[in-house]
Amino acid sequence: MSESVIITNETFSVATLIYARLRRVSGRVIDASYLTENVEYAEHVMAMAKQTQDPELLRLVERLTKVLGLKVDEEPVNEIQFTQHVDLISVEPTQEDIERAQGANRYIGALR
């Protein structure tokens, strides 16, 4: 059976910050409202956020853990983890992509 938590302004605030940062860092989208309502989901999201090794996400996870009153991990965090960067794939549009996007905006002489 899933546990529920009491929703506070601070809990929702931290959840939305995690949502925004997690989306920016890894492209993952979470349900911030459900995160504030279900402890099991919150723990899953926090584990996913920890895997990114993003310092800001780690700070937000720690803050959410305190706000929800969850048990803090006893495992010390290695400082080397904070300096590692996740290589993100950068995709540049091709000339064909640019022409296709520009072609869609051209006036064709008639109403659409």
N, CA, C and O atoms as CSV, one atom per row, in Angstrom:
chain,resi,resn,atom,element,x,y,z
A,1,MET,N,N,0.838,-1.176,0.000
A,1,MET,CA,C,0.000,0.000,0.000
A,1,MET,C,C,0.885,1.242,0.000
A,1,MET,O,O,1.875,1.291,0.730
A,2,SER,N,N,0.550,2.229,-0.795
A,2,SER,CA,C,1.383,3.414,-0.887
A,2,SER,C,C,1.100,4.366,0.261
A,2,SER,O,O,-0.032,4.523,0.717
A,3,GLU,N,N,2.179,4.992,0.707
A,3,GLU,CA,C,2.049,5.966,1.775
A,3,GLU,C,C,1.710,7.319,1.167
A,3,GLU,O,O,2.061,7.600,0.021
A,4,SER,N,N,1.031,8.148,1.937
A,4,SER,CA,C,0.749,9.488,1.451
A,4,SER,C,C,1.394,10.488,2.392
A,4,SER,O,O,1.701,10.166,3.540
A,5,VAL,N,N,1.596,11.678,1.910
A,5,VAL,CA,C,2.215,12.728,2.707
A,5,VAL,C,C,1.296,13.934,2.747
A,5,VAL,O,O,0.391,14.080,1.926
A,6,ILE,N,N,1.548,14.785,3.715
A,6,ILE,CA,C,0.780,16.024,3.813
A,6,ILE,C,C,1.409,17.042,2.867
A,6,ILE,O,O,2.607,17.319,2.930
A,7,ILE,N,N,0.583,17.584,2.001
A,7,ILE,CA,C,1.079,18.540,1.012
A,7,ILE,C,C,1.188,19.918,1.652
A,7,ILE,O,O,0.218,20.434,2.208
A,8,THR,N,N,2.365,20.501,1.568
A,8,THR,CA,C,2.587,21.857,2.040
A,8,THR,C,C,3.089,22.688,0.873
A,8,THR,O,O,3.460,22.158,-0.174
A,9,ASN,N,N,3.094,23.988,1.069
A,9,ASN,CA,C,3.607,24.868,0.016
A,9,ASN,C,C,5.074,24.573,-0.263
A,9,ASN,O,O,5.505,24.588,-1.416
A,10,GLU,N,N,5.841,24.306,0.789
A,10,GLU,CA,C,7.262,24.030,0.604
A,10,GLU,C,C,7.480,22.717,-0.142
A,10,GLU,O,O,8.367,22.623,-0.991
A,11,THR,N,N,6.673,21.703,0.172
A,11,THR,CA,C,6.790,20.418,-0.517
A,11,THR,C,C,6.522,20.597,-2.010
A,11,THR,O,O,7.278,20.097,-2.843
A,12,PHE,N,N,5.466,21.296,-2.341
A,12,PHE,CA,C,5.128,21.506,-3.745
A,12,PHE,C,C,6.178,22.369,-4.435
A,12,PHE,O,O,6.504,22.140,-5.600
A,13,SER,N,N,6.703,23.353,-3.726
A,13,SER,CA,C,7.736,24.218,-4.283
A,13,SER,C,C,8.984,23.412,-4.645
A,13,SER,O,O,9.527,23.569,-5.739
A,14,VAL,N,N,9.434,22.562,-3.745
A,14,VAL,CA,C,10.611,21.736,-4.011
A,14,VAL,C,C,10.321,20.760,-5.144
A,14,VAL,O,O,11.182,20.521,-5.990
A,15,ALA,N,N,9.128,20.200,-5.169
A,15,ALA,CA,C,8.755,19.249,-6.227
A,15,ALA,C,C,8.804,19.912,-7.598
A,15,ALA,O,O,9.271,19.302,-8.560
A,16,THR,N,N,8.336,21.136,-7.700
A,16,THR,CA,C,8.352,21.816,-8.991
A,16,THR,C,C,9.778,22.200,-9.393
A,16,THR,O,O,10.108,22.199,-10.579
A,17,LEU,N,N,10.619,22.526,-8.416
A,17,LEU,CA,C,12.020,22.809,-8.725
A,17,LEU,C,C,12.722,21.557,-9.242
A,17,LEU,O,O,13.522,21.626,-10.175
A,18,ILE,N,N,12.416,20.405,-8.625
A,18,ILE,CA,C,12.983,19.138,-9.092
A,18,ILE,C,C,12.471,18.833,-10.498
A,18,ILE,O,O,13.237,18.398,-11.358
A,19,TYR,N,N,11.187,19.059,-10.730
A,19,TYR,CA,C,10.606,18.838,-12.058
A,19,TYR,C,C,11.379,19.632,-13.113
A,19,TYR,O,O,11.804,19.079,-14.128
A,20,ALA,N,N,11.558,20.927,-12.865
A,20,ALA,CA,C,12.208,21.797,-13.847
A,20,ALA,C,C,13.665,21.403,-14.067
A,20,ALA,O,O,14.130,21.335,-15.205
A,21,ARG,N,N,14.379,21.147,-12.984
A,21,ARG,CA,C,15.805,20.822,-13.106
A,21,ARG,C,C,16.011,19.447,-13.751
A,21,ARG,O,O,16.901,19.283,-14.586
A,22,LEU,N,N,15.205,18.472,-13.373
A,22,LEU,CA,C,15.324,17.128,-13.930
A,22,LEU,C,C,15.023,17.146,-15.426
A,22,LEU,O,O,15.669,16.448,-16.208
A,23,ARG,N,N,14.048,17.941,-15.808
A,23,ARG,CA,C,13.720,18.058,-17.238
A,23,ARG,C,C,14.874,18.692,-17.999
A,23,ARG,O,O,15.203,18.268,-19.107
A,24,ARG,N,N,15.489,19.711,-17.401
A,24,ARG,CA,C,16.592,20.403,-18.060
A,24,ARG,C,C,17.835,19.508,-18.161
A,24,ARG,O,O,18.510,19.491,-19.191
A,25,VAL,N,N,18.130,18.769,-17.091
A,25,VAL,CA,C,19.348,17.973,-17.033
A,25,VAL,C,C,19.232,16.676,-17.826
A,25,VAL,O,O,20.147,16.316,-18.566
A,26,SER,N,N,18.108,15.972,-17.675
A,26,SER,CA,C,18.023,14.642,-18.285
A,26,SER,C,C,16.901,14.486,-19.301
A,26,SER,O,O,16.825,13.466,-19.985
A,27,GLY,N,N,16.030,15.484,-19.409
A,27,GLY,CA,C,14.913,15.378,-20.339
A,27,GLY,C,C,13.744,14.590,-19.768
A,27,GLY,O,O,12.733,14.411,-20.448
A,28,ARG,N,N,13.861,14.118,-18.535
A,28,ARG,CA,C,12.790,13.343,-17.902
A,28,ARG,C,C,11.722,14.290,-17.353
A,28,ARG,O,O,12.036,15.345,-16.802
A,29,VAL,N,N,10.478,13.906,-17.509
A,29,VAL,CA,C,9.353,14.690,-17.001
A,29,VAL,C,C,8.669,13.878,-15.910
A,29,VAL,O,O,8.388,12.693,-16.084
A,30,ILE,N,N,8.407,14.530,-14.789
A,30,ILE,CA,C,7.756,13.867,-13.660
A,30,ILE,C,C,6.454,14.578,-13.340
A,30,ILE,O,O,6.190,15.665,-13.856
A,31,ASP,N,N,5.652,13.977,-12.504
A,31,ASP,CA,C,4.399,14.568,-12.040
A,31,ASP,C,C,4.657,15.184,-10.669
A,31,ASP,O,O,4.710,14.471,-9.666
A,32,ALA,N,N,4.816,16.498,-10.623
A,32,ALA,CA,C,5.153,17.177,-9.378
A,32,ALA,C,C,4.033,17.050,-8.340
A,32,ALA,O,O,4.308,16.935,-7.146
A,33,SER,N,N,2.796,17.069,-8.779
A,33,SER,CA,C,1.673,16.940,-7.838
A,33,SER,C,C,1.665,15.560,-7.190
A,33,SER,O,O,1.493,15.436,-5.977
A,34,TYR,N,N,1.850,14.530,-8.001
A,34,TYR,CA,C,1.847,13.160,-7.477
A,34,TYR,C,C,3.057,12.930,-6.577
A,34,TYR,O,O,2.987,12.171,-5.610
A,35,LEU,N,N,4.168,13.593,-6.902
A,35,LEU,CA,C,5.358,13.485,-6.080
A,35,LEU,C,C,5.078,13.955,-4.655
A,35,LEU,O,O,5.624,13.402,-3.700
A,36,THR,N,N,4.240,14.963,-4.508
A,36,THR,CA,C,3.918,15.478,-3.177
A,36,THR,C,C,2.894,14.605,-2.447
A,36,THR,O,O,2.728,14.719,-1.233
A,37,GLU,N,N,2.213,13.737,-3.189
A,37,GLU,CA,C,1.156,12.920,-2.595
A,37,GLU,C,C,1.573,11.490,-2.277
A,37,GLU,O,O,0.954,10.846,-1.430
A,38,ASN,N,N,2.607,10.982,-2.935
A,38,ASN,CA,C,2.953,9.579,-2.807
A,38,ASN,C,C,4.438,9.419,-2.479
A,38,ASN,O,O,5.298,9.793,-3.277
A,39,VAL,N,N,4.732,8.864,-1.310
A,39,VAL,CA,C,6.108,8.720,-0.850
A,39,VAL,C,C,6.899,7.765,-1.738
A,39,VAL,O,O,8.068,8.019,-2.028
A,40,GLU,N,N,6.277,6.670,-2.172
A,40,GLU,CA,C,6.985,5.709,-3.021
A,40,GLU,C,C,7.412,6.361,-4.340
A,40,GLU,O,O,8.525,6.138,-4.816
A,41,TYR,N,N,6.527,7.161,-4.921
A,41,TYR,CA,C,6.861,7.856,-6.160
A,41,TYR,C,C,7.963,8.884,-5.892
A,41,TYR,O,O,8.879,9.039,-6.699
A,42,ALA,N,N,7.872,9.582,-4.765
A,42,ALA,CA,C,8.886,10.568,-4.402
A,42,ALA,C,C,10.251,9.898,-4.268
A,42,ALA,O,O,11.255,10.436,-4.735
A,43,GLU,N,N,10.290,8.733,-3.635
A,43,GLU,CA,C,11.556,8.015,-3.488
A,43,GLU,C,C,12.110,7.585,-4.847
A,43,GLU,O,O,13.318,7.640,-5.077
A,44,HIS,N,N,11.225,7.161,-5.737
A,44,HIS,CA,C,11.648,6.771,-7.089
A,44,HIS,C,C,12.229,7.979,-7.830
A,44,HIS,O,O,13.281,7.872,-8.460
A,45,VAL,N,N,11.560,9.107,-7.758
A,45,VAL,CA,C,12.022,10.323,-8.440
A,45,VAL,C,C,13.348,10.782,-7.843
A,45,VAL,O,O,14.250,11.197,-8.570
A,46,MET,N,N,13.466,10.707,-6.518
A,46,MET,CA,C,14.712,11.130,-5.886
A,46,MET,C,C,15.872,10.230,-6.307
A,46,MET,O,O,16.984,10.715,-6.517
A,47,ALA,N,N,15.627,8.927,-6.432
A,47,ALA,CA,C,16.669,8.007,-6.896
A,47,ALA,C,C,17.078,8.344,-8.332
A,47,ALA,O,O,18.261,8.315,-8.671
A,48,MET,N,N,16.094,8.662,-9.166
A,48,MET,CA,C,16.364,9.026,-10.549
A,48,MET,C,C,17.172,10.328,-10.596
A,48,MET,O,O,18.092,10.459,-11.403
A,49,ALA,N,N,16.833,11.273,-9.745
A,49,ALA,CA,C,17.543,12.549,-9.706
A,49,ALA,C,C,18.981,12.358,-9.226
A,49,ALA,O,O,19.893,13.018,-9.723
A,50,LYS,N,N,19.183,11.468,-8.271
A,50,LYS,CA,C,20.538,11.206,-7.766
A,50,LYS,C,C,21.424,10.612,-8.842
A,50,LYS,O,O,22.628,10.867,-8.865
A,51,GLN,N,N,20.846,9.822,-9.733
A,51,GLN,CA,C,21.624,9.187,-10.799
A,51,GLN,C,C,22.232,10.204,-11.758
A,51,GLN,O,O,23.240,9.917,-12.404
A,52,THR,N,N,21.640,11.375,-11.856
A,52,THR,CA,C,22.173,12.398,-12.759
A,52,THR,C,C,23.473,12.994,-12.232
A,52,THR,O,O,24.268,13.530,-13.004
A,53,GLN,N,N,23.693,12.905,-10.929
A,53,GLN,CA,C,24.870,13.470,-10.269
A,53,GLN,C,C,24.960,14.989,-10.458
A,53,GLN,O,O,26.045,15.564,-10.366
A,54,ASP,N,N,23.831,15.631,-10.720
A,54,ASP,CA,C,23.788,17.076,-10.856
A,54,ASP,C,C,23.776,17.689,-9.455
A,54,ASP,O,O,22.905,17.352,-8.653
A,55,PRO,N,N,24.721,18.581,-9.140
A,55,PRO,CA,C,24.799,19.150,-7.787
A,55,PRO,C,C,23.509,19.833,-7.334
A,55,PRO,O,O,23.117,19.703,-6.175
A,56,GLU,N,N,22.854,20.553,-8.229
A,56,GLU,CA,C,21.612,21.237,-7.871
A,56,GLU,C,C,20.503,20.232,-7.564
A,56,GLU,O,O,19.751,20.410,-6.605
A,57,LEU,N,N,20.400,19.186,-8.369
A,57,LEU,CA,C,19.396,18.154,-8.115
A,57,LEU,C,C,19.678,17.425,-6.808
A,57,LEU,O,O,18.752,17.109,-6.062
A,58,LEU,N,N,20.937,17.159,-6.528
A,58,LEU,CA,C,21.290,16.501,-5.266
A,58,LEU,C,C,20.887,17.369,-4.072
A,58,LEU,O,O,20.409,16.862,-3.057
A,59,ARG,N,N,21.087,18.677,-4.207
A,59,ARG,CA,C,20.688,19.600,-3.137
A,59,ARG,C,C,19.168,19.604,-2.964
A,59,ARG,O,O,18.664,19.614,-1.840
A,60,LEU,N,N,18.441,19.596,-4.089
A,60,LEU,CA,C,16.981,19.590,-4.024
A,60,LEU,C,C,16.442,18.282,-3.453
A,60,LEU,O,O,15.448,18.283,-2.727
A,61,VAL,N,N,17.093,17.174,-3.779
A,61,VAL,CA,C,16.683,15.879,-3.228
A,61,VAL,C,C,16.866,15.874,-1.716
A,61,VAL,O,O,16.009,15.391,-0.976
A,62,GLU,N,N,17.984,16.412,-1.272
A,62,GLU,CA,C,18.229,16.500,0.176
A,62,GLU,C,C,17.162,17.362,0.855
A,62,GLU,O,O,16.666,17.024,1.930
A,63,ARG,N,N,16.823,18.462,0.218
A,63,ARG,CA,C,15.787,19.359,0.764
A,63,ARG,C,C,14.420,18.675,0.805
A,63,ARG,O,O,13.690,18.800,1.789
A,64,LEU,N,N,14.072,17.946,-0.272
A,64,LEU,CA,C,12.791,17.246,-0.304
A,64,LEU,C,C,12.747,16.147,0.751
A,64,LEU,O,O,11.712,15.919,1.378
A,65,THR,N,N,13.867,15.474,0.941
A,65,THR,CA,C,13.938,14.430,1.963
A,65,THR,C,C,13.615,15.003,3.338
A,65,THR,O,O,12.880,14.394,4.116
A,66,LYS,N,N,14.165,16.169,3.629
A,66,LYS,CA,C,13.905,16.822,4.920
A,66,LYS,C,C,12.452,17.279,5.029
A,66,LYS,O,O,11.814,17.106,6.067
A,67,VAL,N,N,11.936,17.864,3.947
A,67,VAL,CA,C,10.555,18.373,3.962
A,67,VAL,C,C,9.554,17.238,4.158
A,67,VAL,O,O,8.567,17.387,4.878
A,68,LEU,N,N,9.818,16.108,3.513
A,68,LEU,CA,C,8.908,14.966,3.632
A,68,LEU,C,C,9.135,14.174,4.917
A,68,LEU,O,O,8.321,13.320,5.270
A,69,GLY,N,N,10.229,14.451,5.614
A,69,GLY,CA,C,10.522,13.736,6.854
A,69,GLY,C,C,10.979,12.307,6.604
A,69,GLY,O,O,10.734,11.420,7.422
A,70,LEU,N,N,11.637,12.085,5.483
A,70,LEU,CA,C,12.120,10.751,5.152
A,70,LEU,C,C,13.490,10.512,5.779
A,70,LEU,O,O,14.187,11.452,6.159
A,71,LYS,N,N,13.859,9.240,5.880
A,71,LYS,CA,C,15.147,8.872,6.439
A,71,LYS,C,C,16.243,9.262,5.459
A,71,LYS,O,O,16.145,8.987,4.263
A,72,VAL,N,N,17.287,9.902,5.972
A,72,VAL,CA,C,18.409,10.344,5.152
A,72,VAL,C,C,19.361,9.182,4.955
A,72,VAL,O,O,19.624,8.428,5.892
A,73,ASP,N,N,19.883,9.030,3.737
A,73,ASP,CA,C,20.862,7.984,3.456
A,73,ASP,C,C,22.096,8.196,4.315
A,73,ASP,O,O,22.569,9.320,4.479
A,74,GLU,N,N,22.612,7.106,4.859
A,74,GLU,CA,C,23.810,7.177,5.683
A,74,GLU,C,C,25.077,7.146,4.832
A,74,GLU,O,O,26.168,7.413,5.337
A,75,GLU,N,N,24.941,6.823,3.549
A,75,GLU,CA,C,26.081,6.703,2.659
A,75,GLU,C,C,26.655,8.077,2.351
A,75,GLU,O,O,25.938,8.945,1.852
A,76,PRO,N,N,27.948,8.293,2.643
A,76,PRO,CA,C,28.537,9.599,2.352
A,76,PRO,C,C,28.670,9.793,0.843
A,76,PRO,O,O,28.913,8.845,0.096
A,77,VAL,N,N,28.508,11.027,0.421
A,77,VAL,CA,C,28.600,11.345,-0.995
A,77,VAL,C,C,30.048,11.653,-1.327
A,77,VAL,O,O,30.685,12.460,-0.651
A,78,ASN,N,N,30.567,11.020,-2.356
A,78,ASN,CA,C,31.932,11.218,-2.797
A,78,ASN,C,C,32.035,12.568,-3.503
A,78,ASN,O,O,31.225,12.871,-4.380
A,79,GLU,N,N,33.026,13.379,-3.127
A,79,GLU,CA,C,33.167,14.707,-3.719
A,79,GLU,C,C,33.469,14.643,-5.213
A,79,GLU,O,O,33.141,15.572,-5.952
A,80,ILE,N,N,34.089,13.557,-5.661
A,80,ILE,CA,C,34.411,13.416,-7.079
A,80,ILE,C,C,33.139,13.399,-7.920
A,80,ILE,O,O,33.144,13.849,-9.066
A,81,GLN,N,N,32.062,12.888,-7.360
A,81,GLN,CA,C,30.804,12.809,-8.100
A,81,GLN,C,C,30.302,14.190,-8.496
A,81,GLN,O,O,29.637,14.326,-9.522
A,82,PHE,N,N,30.604,15.215,-7.710
A,82,PHE,CA,C,30.117,16.548,-8.014
A,82,PHE,C,C,30.854,17.174,-9.186
A,82,PHE,O,O,30.320,18.067,-9.844
A,83,THR,N,N,32.070,16.720,-9.455
A,83,THR,CA,C,32.834,17.326,-10.532
A,83,THR,C,C,32.632,16.618,-11.861
A,83,THR,O,O,33.059,17.128,-12.897
A,84,GLN,N,N,31.991,15.453,-11.856
A,84,GLN,CA,C,31.760,14.747,-13.100
A,84,GLN,C,C,30.624,15.422,-13.866
A,84,GLN,O,O,29.636,15.864,-13.279
A,85,HIS,N,N,30.783,15.490,-15.167
A,85,HIS,CA,C,29.758,16.091,-16.017
A,85,HIS,C,C,29.177,15.011,-16.919
A,85,HIS,O,O,29.898,14.168,-17.453
A,86,VAL,N,N,27.888,15.055,-17.073
A,86,VAL,CA,C,27.233,14.127,-17.986
A,86,VAL,C,C,27.301,14.729,-19.379
A,86,VAL,O,O,26.874,15.863,-19.597
A,87,ASP,N,N,27.842,13.960,-20.324
A,87,ASP,CA,C,27.920,14.442,-21.700
A,87,ASP,C,C,26.545,14.317,-22.340
A,87,ASP,O,O,25.986,13.225,-22.445
A,88,LEU,N,N,26.016,15.448,-22.762
A,88,LEU,CA,C,24.728,15.464,-23.426
A,88,LEU,C,C,24.946,15.464,-24.931
A,88,LEU,O,O,25.907,16.046,-25.433
A,89,ILE,N,N,24.068,14.823,-25.620
A,89,ILE,CA,C,24.163,14.769,-27.072
A,89,ILE,C,C,23.663,16.093,-27.636
A,89,ILE,O,O,22.568,16.548,-27.306
A,90,SER,N,N,24.462,16.690,-28.472
A,90,SER,CA,C,24.088,17.945,-29.104
A,90,SER,C,C,23.740,17.651,-30.561
A,90,SER,O,O,24.554,17.115,-31.311
A,91,VAL,N,N,22.540,18.005,-30.940
A,91,VAL,CA,C,22.099,17.752,-32.308
A,91,VAL,C,C,21.847,19.105,-32.975
A,91,VAL,O,O,21.009,19.892,-32.537
A,92,GLU,N,N,22.586,19.341,-34.026
A,92,GLU,CA,C,22.423,20.571,-34.792
A,92,GLU,C,C,21.494,20.300,-35.968
A,92,GLU,O,O,21.559,19.226,-36.566
A,93,PRO,N,N,20.635,21.251,-36.311
A,93,PRO,CA,C,19.758,21.040,-37.468
A,93,PRO,C,C,20.574,21.054,-38.756
A,93,PRO,O,O,21.536,21.810,-38.895
A,94,THR,N,N,20.174,20.214,-39.680
A,94,THR,CA,C,20.840,20.184,-40.990
A,94,THR,C,C,20.271,21.299,-41.856
A,94,THR,O,O,19.256,21.912,-41.525
A,95,GLN,N,N,20.948,21.547,-42.972
A,95,GLN,CA,C,20.461,22.564,-43.907
A,95,GLN,C,C,19.072,22.192,-44.413
A,95,GLN,O,O,18.228,23.065,-44.617
A,96,GLU,N,N,18.833,20.896,-44.617
A,96,GLU,CA,C,17.529,20.418,-45.064
A,96,GLU,C,C,16.448,20.722,-44.025
A,96,GLU,O,O,15.339,21.115,-44.388
A,97,ASP,N,N,16.759,20.544,-42.735
A,97,ASP,CA,C,15.804,20.855,-41.670
A,97,ASP,C,C,15.459,22.341,-41.666
A,97,ASP,O,O,14.300,22.719,-41.493
A,98,ILE,N,N,16.467,23.170,-41.857
A,98,ILE,CA,C,16.250,24.624,-41.865
A,98,ILE,C,C,15.370,25.030,-43.043
A,98,ILE,O,O,14.440,25.821,-42.887
A,99,GLU,N,N,15.666,24.489,-44.215
A,99,GLU,CA,C,14.872,24.820,-45.409
A,99,GLU,C,C,13.433,24.346,-45.277
A,99,GLU,O,O,12.505,25.036,-45.699
A,100,ARG,N,N,13.246,23.166,-44.690
A,100,ARG,CA,C,11.899,22.634,-44.501
A,100,ARG,C,C,11.105,23.537,-43.539
A,100,ARG,O,O,9.926,23.805,-43.772
A,101,ALA,N,N,11.746,23.997,-42.473
A,101,ALA,CA,C,11.069,24.862,-41.503
A,101,ALA,C,C,10.742,26.216,-42.115
A,101,ALA,O,O,9.671,26.768,-41.862
A,102,GLN,N,N,11.651,26.754,-42.915
A,102,GLN,CA,C,11.404,28.046,-43.557
A,102,GLN,C,C,10.341,27.929,-44.639
A,102,GLN,O,O,9.551,28.853,-44.832
A,103,GLY,N,N,10.310,26.807,-45.346
A,103,GLY,CA,C,9.332,26.597,-46.416
A,103,GLY,C,C,7.913,26.571,-45.895
A,103,GLY,O,O,6.991,26.975,-46.603
A,104,ALA,N,N,7.717,26.110,-44.679
A,104,ALA,CA,C,6.376,26.033,-44.106
A,104,ALA,C,C,5.807,27.415,-43.826
A,104,ALA,O,O,4.594,27.568,-43.688
A,105,ASN,N,N,6.671,28.427,-43.741
A,105,ASN,CA,C,6.219,29.775,-43.413
A,105,ASN,C,C,6.094,30.688,-44.634
A,105,ASN,O,O,5.774,31.867,-44.487
A,106,ARG,N,N,6.337,30.169,-45.816
A,106,ARG,CA,C,6.249,30.989,-47.009
A,106,ARG,C,C,4.802,31.213,-47.427
A,106,ARG,O,O,3.954,30.332,-47.285
A,107,TYR,N,N,4.541,32.394,-47.941
A,107,TYR,CA,C,3.211,32.733,-48.457
A,107,TYR,C,C,3.029,32.036,-49.802
A,107,TYR,O,O,3.871,32.166,-50.690
A,108,ILE,N,N,1.940,31.302,-49.953
A,108,ILE,CA,C,1.727,30.554,-51.196
A,108,ILE,C,C,0.700,31.215,-52.121
A,108,ILE,O,O,0.321,30.637,-53.139
A,109,GLY,N,N,0.254,32.407,-51.774
A,109,GLY,CA,C,-0.641,33.126,-52.658
A,109,GLY,C,C,-2.104,32.758,-52.497
A,109,GLY,O,O,-2.913,33.122,-53.350
A,110,ALA,N,N,-2.467,32.067,-51.465
A,110,ALA,CA,C,-3.854,31.675,-51.258
A,110,ALA,C,C,-4.115,31.558,-49.756
A,110,ALA,O,O,-3.195,31.470,-48.943
A,111,LEU,N,N,-5.381,31.562,-49.433
A,111,LEU,CA,C,-5.721,31.359,-48.032
A,111,LEU,C,C,-5.595,29.885,-47.694
A,111,LEU,O,O,-5.843,29.022,-48.536
A,112,ARG,N,N,-5.224,29.616,-46.512
A,112,ARG,CA,C,-5.104,28.208,-46.094
A,112,ARG,C,C,-6.307,27.809,-45.323
A,112,ARG,O,O,-6.405,26.665,-44.880
